[in-house]
Amino acid sequence: MDLDAFGWLLTDEGQELQARAGDLADLDPLRAQTELRRTAEPAQVAAALTQVDLRARASAKFGTDAARMYFTPDGLEQATRRPVATHRAARLNAFGAGTLIDLGCGIGGDLIAAARAGITVAGIDLDPVRVAVAEANLAALNLPGAVQVADATAVDHTGFDVAFADPARRSARGRVFDVDGWTPPWPFVESLLRRDACVKVAPGIPHDLVPAGVEAEWVSDHGEVKEAALWAGRLATAARRATVIGDGGLATLTEDDDPGAQVRTVGEFLYEPDGAVIRAGLVTAVAAGVGGGLVDEHIAYVTGDAAFRSPFARGYRVLEELPYREKQLRAALRSRHIGRLTIKKRGVSVVPDQLRKRLSLVGTEEATIVLTRVAGEGTCLLVEPLPLG
């Protein structure tokens, strides 16, 4: 989508076409195009249908806001999920940020959350289309804010309370893992982290890349680790943080909650820490929270003797230990009439789908097994998930 096509979508005629495209969304795509082209040019129809498709895909990230927003494919992919952006804006509010500059605002996901939190926002981006989309999104949601085309590395951001950046981590060839290939690149990010700032980064960022004095926060949304954020200057309140967002709200762990834990024998319960906890290196904090320990010093499973409900881990009751070797495991599962099997694994070279196929189970019962290492030895545990409610 080019700038002219997007600008046309914002006109009364464009809005009418987009509404009609939405009404035809359930039709065969070719039939919908044919119907719309009776009154509009092919490029206009393509732009309208693209927005209808992107809005449908965006509902997972933006909820009900998606129906009023505008997107580009790459902008939607990189945009922060609404619950995560809302959490970040709440942290900025708690800090007392009155103004925020978003250095590479994309389609405006973080600008929207900050503006809703009452922060005066300004966004810049090198791409004129993304700037136009961000500006349209603020207007569509009746939120204040200024957006313009500019180079983040050339902008004076010192007049804002907080600088925020979400470097682009994709190129024409796909995802970029080398931080020097980000836009803007890592040296610019490092310069931002010398002031009150927040930078969204990939969740796989190595711990040793985080500068001293900067807080690294890993965030998961309903069990999916979505991102890490680096908080600098007075915004840093810990060294490592895991934040978990779920139906029950939000919970957070830091190194201050981690007294450490030892390896111990498998107890009556097994706990699988959330991915954000694992990335933050706070598995032993979960172990301490359930009064337990680790099954192995290198494995992110926790065991204990009591049942706990924790936002930071999924709990299981350990029913028994089954044979680890495949042939004996097949016999044990068949003798229990198990046909539907959930396989969880950590620290062992097993591909669950391939193993499930080789086991060829045909029973009527359902079960969950955990394949892992316990004190360095391959182990298979038959477990039962604890209630989530």
C-alpha positions in Angstrom: 0.0 0.0 0.0 1.4 3.4 -1.0 0.8 6.7 0.6 -1.7 7.9 -2.0 -3.8 4.7 -1.7 -3.9 5.0 2.1 -4.8 8.7 1.9 -7.7 7.8 -0.4 -8.9 5.2 2.1 -9.4 8.0 4.7 -11.7 10.0 2.4 -15.5 9.6 2.6 -15.5 7.6 -0.6 -12.7 5.4 0.8 -14.4 4.8 4.1 -17.6 3.8 2.2 -15.6 1.3 0.1 -13.9 -0.1 3.1 -17.3 -0.6 4.9 -18.6 -2.4 1.8 -15.5 -4.6 1.8 -16.1 -5.5 5.4 -19.7 -6.5 4.6 -18.4 -8.8 1.8 -15.6 -10.3 4.0 -17.4 -13.7 4.2 -17.6 -14.0 0.4 -15.1 -15.8 -1.8 -12.3 -13.3 -2.3 -12.6 -13.3 -6.1 -16.3 -12.6 -5.9 -15.8 -9.8 -3.4 -13.2 -8.2 -5.7 -15.5 -8.4 -8.7 -18.4 -6.9 -6.7 -16.3 -4.0 -5.4 -14.6 -3.2 -8.8 -18.0 -2.2 -10.2 -17.6 1.1 -8.4 -13.9 1.5 -7.6 -10.5 1.1 -9.2 -8.5 -2.1 -8.7 -5.9 -0.4 -6.5 -8.6 1.1 -4.3 -10.3 -2.3 -3.9 -7.0 -3.9 -3.1 -6.3 -1.3 -0.4 -9.8 -1.7 1.1 -9.7 -5.5 1.2 -6.2 -5.5 2.6 -7.4 -3.4 5.6 -10.4 -5.7 6.1 -8.0 -8.7 6.3 -5.4 -6.9 8.5 -8.2 -5.8 10.9 -9.4 -9.3 11.3 -5.8 -10.5 12.0 -5.2 -7.6 14.3 -8.0 -8.4 16.7 -5.7 -10.9 18.5 -3.4 -8.0 19.3 -5.7 -5.0 19.7 -9.0 -6.5 20.6 -12.0 -4.3 19.8 -9.8 -1.4 18.8 -8.7 -3.3 15.7 -12.1 -2.7 14.0 -11.3 1.1 13.9 -7.6 1.0 13.3 -5.4 0.9 10.2 -2.4 -1.4 9.5 0.4 -2.4 7.2 1.4 -6.0 7.2 4.9 -5.4 8.6 3.6 -2.8 11.0 1.0 -5.2 12.4 3.6 -7.9 12.8 6.0 -5.7 14.8 3.3 -3.9 16.8 3.0 -4.5 20.6 0.0 -6.4 21.8 -2.5 -4.1 23.5 -2.2 -5.7 27.0 1.6 -5.5 26.9 1.6 -1.8 25.7 -1.0 -1.0 28.4 1.4 -2.5 31.1 4.3 -0.5 29.7 2.2 2.7 29.8 1.2 2.0 33.4 4.9 1.8 34.3 5.5 5.1 32.6 2.6 6.6 34.5 3.9 5.2 37.8 7.2 6.8 37.1 5.5 10.1 36.5 6.3 10.6 32.8 4.4 13.5 31.4 5.8 13.4 27.8 7.1 10.5 25.7 8.8 10.4 22.3 8.5 7.2 20.3 11.5 6.9 18.1 10.2 4.6 15.4 6.5 4.5 16.2 5.4 2.1 13.4 1.6 2.0 13.2 1.3 3.6 16.7 0.5 0.7 19.1 2.7 2.1 21.9 1.6 5.7 21.2 -2.0 4.7 21.7 -1.4 3.0 25.0 0.7 5.9 26.3 -1.8 8.5 25.1 -4.6 6.6 26.8 -2.6 6.7 30.0 -2.7 10.5 29.8 0.9 11.0 28.6 1.6 13.6 25.9 3.0 11.6 23.0 5.0 12.3 19.9 6.0 9.7 17.3 8.5 9.6 14.5 9.2 7.0 11.8 11.2 7.0 8.6 8.4 5.4 6.6 5.8 8.0 5.5 3.1 5.3 5.2 3.6 4.1 8.8 3.5 7.7 10.0 0.2 8.3 8.1 -1.2 5.1 9.6 -0.1 6.0 13.2 -1.6 9.4 12.8 -4.9 7.9 11.5 -5.0 5.4 14.4 -4.7 8.1 17.0 -7.5 10.0 15.3 -9.7 6.9 14.9 -9.4 6.3 18.6 -9.9 10.0 19.5 -6.5 10.2 21.1 -4.1 13.2 21.1 -0.6 13.0 19.7 1.7 14.2 17.0 3.5 12.1 14.4 5.9 13.0 11.7 8.5 11.6 9.3 12.0 11.8 10.7 15.2 9.8 11.3 15.3 8.6 14.9 19.1 8.9 15.1 18.9 12.6 14.1 16.1 13.8 16.4 16.8 15.8 19.6 14.8 13.8 22.2 16.2 15.5 25.3 13.1 17.7 25.8 10.9 14.6 26.5 10.6 12.9 29.9 11.1 9.5 28.4 12.4 8.2 25.1 10.9 5.0 23.8 12.2 2.9 20.8 11.2 -0.3 19.1 13.9 -1.0 16.6 12.8 -2.8 13.4 14.1 -6.3 13.5 13.1 -7.4 10.0 14.6 -6.8 6.6 13.6 -7.8 3.1 15.3 -11.2 3.8 13.3 -11.8 7.0 14.0 -11.5 10.7 17.3 -9.9 11.8 19.0 -11.5 14.8 22.2 -9.4 14.7 21.5 -6.3 16.8 23.8 -4.2 14.6 21.3 -5.0 11.8 18.4 -3.4 13.6 16.9 -0.1 12.5 18.0 2.0 14.3 21.1 -0.1 15.2 22.4 -1.2 18.5 24.9 1.7 19.1 21.9 4.1 19.0 20.0 1.9 21.4 23.0 2.0 23.8 23.1 5.8 23.6 19.3 5.9 24.5 19.9 3.7 27.5 22.1 6.4 29.1 19.0 8.4 29.9 15.4 7.8 31.1 14.3 5.4 28.4 12.6 2.2 27.4 13.6 0.0 24.5 11.5 -2.9 23.2 13.8 -5.8 22.1 13.5 -9.4 21.1 12.9 -11.8 24.0 15.9 -13.8 22.9 18.3 -10.9 23.8 21.4 -12.3 25.5 21.7 -11.3 29.2 25.3 -10.2 28.6 24.2 -7.6 26.0 22.2 -5.7 28.6 24.2 -2.7 29.8 25.0 -2.4 33.5 22.3 -0.6 35.5 19.6 -1.3 32.9 16.6 -3.4 33.8 15.7 -6.2 31.5 12.0 -7.2 31.7 10.6 -10.2 29.9 6.8 -10.2 29.3 4.4 -13.0 28.5 0.8 -12.6 27.5 -1.4 -15.7 28.3 1.6 -18.0 28.3 3.4 -16.6 25.2 6.7 -14.7 25.7 6.1 -11.7 23.5 9.0 -9.4 24.1 11.7 -8.0 26.4 11.9 -4.4 27.4 15.0 -2.6 28.6 14.3 0.1 31.2 17.1 2.7 31.7 17.9 5.6 34.0 15.4 6.2 36.8 13.0 3.8 35.1 15.1 0.8 36.1 13.9 -0.7 39.4 15.5 -4.1 39.2 18.1 -6.0 37.2 15.9 -8.8 35.9 12.1 -9.0 35.8 9.5 -11.5 34.6 6.0 -10.1 34.0 3.1 -12.4 33.3 -0.2 -11.2 31.9 -3.2 -13.5 32.1 -6.9 -13.6 32.7 -6.3 -13.0 36.4 -4.4 -9.8 35.8 -0.7 -9.1 36.0 2.0 -10.5 38.2 5.7 -9.8 38.3 8.9 -11.3 39.7 12.4 -9.8 40.2 15.7 -11.0 41.5 14.6 -9.7 44.9 12.0 -12.5 45.0 14.7 -15.1 44.4 16.4 -16.5 47.5 17.7 -19.5 45.4 16.8 -23.1 45.5 18.6 -26.5 45.4 18.1 -29.6 43.3 16.0 -32.2 45.1 14.2 -35.4 44.4 10.9 -35.3 42.6 8.0 -34.6 44.9 4.3 -35.0 44.6 4.0 -32.0 42.3 5.8 -30.6 39.2 5.7 -27.0 38.1 6.5 -25.7 34.6 7.6 -22.0 34.9 6.3 -19.5 32.4 8.6 -18.6 29.5 9.1 -15.1 30.8 10.4 -16.5 34.1 12.8 -18.8 32.3 14.1 -16.0 30.1 14.6 -13.8 33.1 16.6 -16.5 34.9 14.1 -16.6 37.8 13.2 -20.3 37.9 14.6 -20.6 41.4 12.3 -17.8 42.5 9.3 -20.0 41.4 10.9 -23.0 43.3 11.1 -20.9 46.4 7.5 -19.7 46.0 6.2 -23.3 46.0 8.5 -24.4 48.8 10.3 -26.7 46.4 13.4 -27.1 44.4 14.8 -28.0 40.9 14.7 -31.4 39.3 18.0 -30.7 37.7 20.4 -27.7 37.9 20.1 -27.2 34.2 16.4 -27.9 33.7 13.6 -25.3 34.1 11.2 -27.7 36.0 10.4 -27.2 39.6 9.2 -29.9 42.1 7.5 -29.7 45.5 5.4 -31.5 48.0 2.4 -29.2 48.1 -0.1 -27.9 45.5 0.1 -24.2 44.6 -1.6 -22.0 42.1 0.9 -19.6 40.7 0.7 -17.1 37.9 4.3 -17.9 37.2 4.0 -21.7 36.6 1.6 -24.4 35.4 1.2 -27.1 38.0 0.9 -30.9 37.7 0.4 -33.7 40.2 3.0 -36.4 39.7 1.1 -39.8 39.4 4.1 -42.1 38.8 7.4 -42.5 37.0 7.2 -44.5 33.8 10.0 -46.1 31.8 12.0 -43.7 29.8 13.1 -46.1 27.1 10.6 -46.0 24.2 9.8 -49.7 24.0 9.0 -50.0 27.7 7.2 -46.7 27.7 4.9 -47.9 24.9 4.1 -51.0 26.8 3.4 -49.0 30.0 1.0 -46.6 28.2 -0.8 -49.4 26.4 -1.3 -51.3 29.6 -3.1 -48.1 31.0 -5.3 -48.0 27.8 -3.9 -44.5 26.9 -4.7 -43.4 23.4 -4.5 -39.5 23.5 -1.2 -38.4 24.8 0.2 -34.9 25.6 4.0 -35.0 25.6 5.9 -32.2 27.4 9.6 -32.2 27.3 12.6 -30.2 28.4 16.3 -30.9 28.3 16.0 -34.0 26.2 16.3 -34.6 22.4 12.8 -35.8 21.8 10.4 -34.5 19.1 6.9 -35.0 20.6 5.0 -35.4 17.4 7.4 -38.0 16.1 7.4 -39.9 19.4 3.6 -39.9 19.6 3.5 -41.4 16.1 6.0 -44.1 16.9 4.1 -45.1 20.1 1.0 -45.9 18.0 -1.4 -45.6 20.9 -5.0 -46.7 20.4 -6.6 -46.7 23.9 -9.6 -44.8 25.2 -7.9 -42.9 28.0 -6.0 -39.5 27.9 -2.8 -38.7 29.7 0.1 -36.3 30.0 3.8 -37.3 30.3 6.8 -35.2 31.0 10.1 -36.2 29.5 13.1 -34.5 31.1 16.3 -35.0 33.1 16.2 -35.6 36.8 19.6 -35.2 38.4 21.1 -35.7 35.0 19.2 -38.9 34.1 16.5 -39.2 31.4 13.1 -39.5 33.2 9.5 -39.9 32.2 6.8 -38.8 34.6 3.1 -39.4 34.2 1.4 -36.3 35.5 -2.1 -34.7 35.8 -2.6 -31.0 35.3 -3.8 -29.1 38.4 -7.0 -27.0 37.9 -6.3 -23.5 36.6 -9.3 -21.8 38.3 
